[in-house]
Amino acid sequence: MASQPERVVLTYQDLLQLLNDRNRYELFEGELQVTAARNIAHQTASINLSSLLHNYVRANRLGRVLTAPCDVHFSETTVVEPDLLFVSAERAAVSRSGDCARRSLGLERAVRDLGQRD
């Protein structure tokens, strides 16, 4: 009986070593996920949504709206790069320099619930 290959668990430090080749690299519980650069329709929708959200958040002093590329660290082995990220004023105070956000409330559960990204 053939043995299963040992699973390699990658970390954020491993992710930093990858080439900047326009692909999106994310880690889900140590497993590397690679997606190609987004198309023009996706980018157009993303910029339109981020503009609307940014104007609303800024006018109401609710926090910050950030766009990719921006790593969100849930753990050393789960790091995602959302197209758009809202960081409330309360959560912005706990964001680390160099990170967009760390353990945004509810976002970790949402990422788990979504499973594989499109």
C-alpha positions, 0 to 999 in steps of 0.5 A: 500500500502506497503511503500518502505524501506528507502535507506541507503547511506553508506560512506567511514567511513562505508567501513572502518569498513568492515572485510578484508575477501578477497572480494572487497568492493566498494561504488557507490553513497552510495551503497555497491558493493561486488565482490569476489577475482579475479581468477588466470587468472585475476591476471596474466593479471593484473600483466602483464599489470601493469609491461608493463605500469610501465616500460613505465611510469617510463622510460618516467617519466610520473607519477606512476602506482599503483595496488590494493588494493588502494582506489580511492575517488571520494566522501565520498559515491563513493570509488572504488578499481581499479586493476590498476591505473595510476597517472600522475606526475601532478596529483600525486602532489595533491594526499593525503597521504593515498589515491592513488589518489583523483578525477583523471581527467576523471576517475570519468566519466569513472566509471559512464559510466561503470555502474556496474563492472564485 
